[in-house]
Amino acid sequence: MSSPSRLTSGATSLALLLASVTTGCFYGFSSGTGLSGVDTMAVTPCENETRRLELATELYDVMFQQLPARLGLQIAGEDVADIIVRCVIRDYVLDTPNFRTRGEETPEILQRQVTVRAAVQIIDQRDRVVLWEDRSLQAEGQYLEASENEEIGRAEAFQLLVQRILDGAQSNW
């Protein structure tokens, strides 16, 4: 059997719900970019100024899969999209930030770091204006030398790059 306080609590909740419905007071959340009339996005294939040919396809795939969905937009062709995202991969560096030396032996590499630098633009195709731009966007990804590989660090860097694009774009909207 229910306790009297649970019944009272339930009745109060029901009364509040009915009151808000009958007075027309609704509160809700909406998602999207904050730009009126923007429903679609095109992500163009990345240009690549590095010698690592696979980078353009890998970064494009991550951007194509995540940017429209996370901004609440539908994907569209470049010729009909409301906004277009363009990216140029400027630099790719593989570094060794964490290693251990023992006398005159060859250093033991513990961790490696991938750094990706890119120039990114989000363009409002309807008004032909740049909504957001960063010509020196940078992201890093680390991986353990002993148990992981460079692809792990690169995937982490690409995820962080996409997050920085989202943060930058939403800061202006």
Order of alpha helices (4+ residues) and beta strands (2+ residues): alpha-beta-beta-alpha-beta-beta-beta-beta-alpha
